[in-house]
Amino acid sequence: MKGLFYEKVQKRIGRLVRGLCLVVSNACIVFGSFFDNATMYGSVSMSTPYINGDIELEDDYKYNFGIRKIALFPYQNRDAFYDGEEEELSDNALFGAVEGLEYLISLSSIRNQGHEFIDQNYWLKWSNKNFAAKFSYVNKESRDLQFTSIDARYRLKLWNLNITLGGSIKSHPIYGHPAIENYEGYWWDLAYQYGFTDFMVPETDLNDNGIIDDYYVWIETDPDTEEGYWIYFYEGINYYWENQDGDYVAGSDEEFFQYHYPYVVDMYNEDNKIKEWQAELSMMIGLDFYMGNDNYYSHIWVNVFPASVGLTDKAFESEDIQYDVGLLIGTNLSEHIGVFFEGKQQSYYGKEEYNVSTGLNWRF
């Protein structure tokens, strides 16, 4: 078993290395000084997965490979070694610490709690005092998010504030048009297709025979005189549900529809996903502000896509504005104490993602 596991690991590493070498070799042809001040890194980590109960899971792992050429802001610490785990939020800002060419090539092969996926993040940007352009490709299998974008903007610099205006062409798989929208059958027929089965049972089985009956029931109104009256009673219809293994999953249609049918819909959408890529042309407005000294820094950026035009039939459509925003603030309260706050939030194609961190440093 271990031999098979390590054979799979070697194959996965080989595929990632070949892809990385292809990207690097092509870049070297286009950019003669591609590697100047760049760092190539690779790392491997393995750990025991969190286990609650008797479930057996294979070891978690993460393999990182990449090349980065990203100038650091004064508030950032230079790492002695890069391992691919660096999550510098400032890398998401359009403007870096220097003008010129910057890039990131990052591949991660991950297994977490039995789920295997590959996350890829490639971007290359160039800027001068009047113009900025960025090409990026993101494929986060962990978030089911994939897109390619080309971003070009005019830059107006006012003191420490950069104001940008331009356009972006984004290409991506179909988002916002799930296959379930075109499904015309009954919802229970769709559940049957994915191995679920329902069984008709009495809703109120007064005579405990498991059969849906109707009969008359005597209602006694006076226990002394035994007076009363007859009423007609129909036990009613209910359904309970089992999965393809014959295990009980729900005691009614309402329970199944609320807790299990959404997973059926997800499977149907995935199985019937249209593979054609779509594209939009979007207007972009951006703000980027940086100010800092030896005791304080603040770095804020906002990118907003206020209007988009679909270039294909099933281009993404939504009334929600797509955006990404970041905020980094840090200050020294005294010679030994410093505090910081970092946060980023983005919303692309109806998929929101954020991370926030704050803390205190005490230097002895």
N, C-alpha and C positions, 0 to 999 in steps of 0.2 A: 504493500500500500504506500509506504514511504517512497519507494523507488518510483512508482507511478506519479506521485505528487511532485517530486523533484524534476521528473522528466517534463511534466506540464509547466513547471516554473521556468525551466531552461528554454522551452519553446516560446513562452510568453516574453521572456527577456530578450531572446533573439529577435523576435518580431519588433519589439520596441527599439532595439539598437539599430536594426536595419532602417526603420523609418526615420530615426534621428539622423543617421548618417546621410540618408538621401536628402533631408532638409538642409543639412549643413553643407553638403557638397554643392547643391544648387545655389545656395546663398553665397558660397565662396566664388562662384563663377560671376555672379552679378555684382557683388561688393568685394573689391580687392582687399579692403582693410576690415573685413567683416569681424575678425577676431580681436582687433585692437581693443584692449581693456575689457575683454569679455572673460567670462568664467564658465567652463564646462563642469558639470557636476553629475554625480550618480550616487544613489544610496539605496540600501535595502534594510527593511525592518520587519520583524515578525513578532507576534505576541499571541498569547492564549486568549481566545474570545471570551466575552462575558457569557456565562452559562447560568440559567435559572431553571433548575429541574434536571430531568434526565436526558435532555436533548444533546446529541453529540454533534459538534461542529468542528470543521477543520480549522487549523490555525489561521488567524488573521495575518495578512501581509500587506506590504506596500513597497513598490519599486518605483523610484523616481529617477528620471533622466532629463537633462536639459542643458541649455546654454542661456546665459543672461548677460546682457550689456545694458545696465541701468545705472545711471549716475545717482548717487545718494544725496539727499538733502542734508543740511547741517545737523538736523535733529535726529538723523538716523545713525545707528551704530553699524560699523562694517563688521560682518562676520568673518572669522578666520576661515571657516569652511561653510560651503553651501551644501545643503542636503535635499533641497526641493520642498522642504516644509515651510520655507519663508512665506509669510503672508503679509507683505508690506502693502497696506491699503493704498499708499501713495502711488503704487504701480498702476493703479486704475485711472489716475489723473491723466488728462491729455498732455499736459506740459510737465516735463521732468525738471530735474535740477540744472540741466544744461541744454542748450540747443544742439541740433544735429540729429544723428541717427541713434536710436535705442531699440532694443528688441528683447523678447522673451520667447524661448522655445521650451515648453514644459510638457512632459508626458508622465503620467502616473498610472500604474497598474495596481489595483487595490482589491483585496477581499476583506470584507467587514461583515461579521456575523453571518457568514455563509453566502453573502451577496458579492458577486464578482463584477467589476466594471473597470473601464479605462477612462480617465479624464485627460483631456488635451486642451492646452491653451497656448496659442501662438499669436504673437502680435509684433508688429514692426511699425515704428513711427518716426517721423522726421519733422523738424520744426525749425523755423528761423524767426526773426523779429516780426514778420508780417503774415506768416502762413504756417499751417500745421496740417499734416496728413497722417492717417493711420490705417493700416490694414490689420485685420484680426480674424482669427478662426477659433471658435470655441466649440468644444464637444464634451459636455459634462454628462456622461452616462448616469452619474449619480443623481443628477437633477433632471434628466430627460430634456436637456437644453442643448441645441446645436444651431449655430449660425455662422455666417461669414459676413463681414462688413468692410466697406471701404468708406472712409470718412475724410472729407476735405473741408477745411474752414479757414476763413480770413481771421486774422488776429489783431485786436486793438488792445494795446497795453497802456494802462493808466496807473502809474506808480506800481503798486504790488498786485494790481487787479488785471487779469486777462479776460477780455470779453471776446467771444468767438461766435461767428455766424457762418453757416455753411450747409452742406447737405451730406447725406449718407445713403448708400445703397446697401441694403441687407438682403441676404439670401438664406433660406432656411427650409426645413421640412414643413409640412402643413401644420399650422397651429391655429386653433380657434375654429376649426371646421371638423369636429369629431364625426366619425362614421355613423354613430348612433342617430344623428340628425336625419339620416336617410333611411333608417330602419322603419319598415312599415308593418311589421308583425306585432303580435301580442307580446307583452313583456315576459309572460311565463313561458312562451315558446322559446324565447331566447335563453331563458334559464335552463330549459331542457337541453338545449344544444351544448351547454357546458357542464352536463353531467348531473344536474340537480333534478330531483323528482319530488312531486307533491302527492299527498294522499288525502282523500276526502274523509273527514271524520265529523261526528256530531259536534256542534258548537256547545250545546248543553245536553249531556247524555244523562237524563234523569233516571232511566231504567238500567244504565250501566251495561248495555249489551253491545256497544260499539257500532250500532246501526242507526242511521238517521231515520227516526220515526216521527210520526205525528199521532196524537191521541188526546183523549179528554182527561183532565185532571180535576179531582174534587178539591174545592177550596172550602174548608170548614170555617164558619164565622162564629159559631157559638159551641164551645166544647161541652156545655151542659146539655143542650137540646140537640146537639149534633146537626144543627142546621148549617146550610152552606149552599154552594152552587158549583156547577161544572163549567170549566173553561176549556176551550180548544188550545192545545199546545203543540207547537212545531219546534223540534230540537234545533233546527238551523244547520247550516253548512259551515265548516271550518276546514282549513288545510294545514297540515304540518309538512315540513320539508326535510329531505335528506340529501346529502351529497353523494358523489359517485361511489364512495366507499360504504354507503349505507349508514352513515352516522347522522344522527339528529342535528339539525342546524337552526330550525325555526319552528315555532308553534302556531304561526299564522301567516297569512299573506302579508299583512302589515309589517310584521317583524322581519320577514325575509326581504321585503322591498326596502326597508330602512337600513338593514345592516349587511345584507349580502348582495343584493342586486347591483349596488354601485361597483362592486368588484367584477361582476359579470359584464357590466358596461365597459369597464376599463379593458378587460380581455378582448371584448368585441372590437373596441376602437383600435387596439394594438394589432389584432389579426387582420383588420380591414383598412389599415392605414395606407393612404395613397403615397407612393414613394416619390412622386415628383416634387422637386424643390420649387419654392415660391420666392417672390422678391417684392420689395417695396422701395420707393424713393422717399426719403424723409428729410424734412427741414430740421436743422439742429441749431440749438442755442446753448452756449456754454459760458459758465463763469468759473474762474480759477483764481483763488486768492492765496497768497503765501506771505507770511511775515514772521520773522524770528530773530532772536539774538541769543546770547549765551544763557539766558535765564528763561526764555519764553519762546514758544513757537505756536503758530496756528496755520493750518493748511485746510482749505475748504474748496471743494469743487462741486459743480452741478452741471449735468448734461441732460437736456430735455428735448424730446422729439414731439413738438406741438402739432405737427401735421404730416400726414403720410399719404402717398398715392400708390395704390397697388399696381404692380407691373404684370401680374399674372392673375389667372382666374380665381385662385383660392388664396390670394395674399391675405396676410393677417389683418383682421378688422376688429377694432375695439374702440369703445368710447373712452377707455382709460388711456391716459397719456403714459408713454414709456419714458423711463428716466433712470439715471443713476446719480447718487449723491454721496459724498464722503466728507467726513469731518475729523480732523486730527488736532488736538489741543494738548499742550503740555506746559508746565511751568514749575520752577523751583520755588518752593515756599520759604526755604532757608538754605543754608549751606549744605545741609544733610538730607533734607526732605523735598521730594518732588512728586507731583501728581500728574496723571495724564488721562485723557479720554479719547477713544478712537471708535469710529463707527462708519459703516457703509451700508447702503440699501440700494437695491436695484430692482426694477420690474421690467422684464422683457417677455413679450408674448404671453402675458398672463401668469408668468412664473416669477413670484417674488422671492428674493433672497436677501438676507441681511446678516451682519455680525457686528456685535458691539462689545467693547472691552473697556474697562477702566481700572485704575489701580493707584497704588502709592509705592514709591521707592524710598527706602531709608539707607543712605550711604554712610557707613561708619568711618 
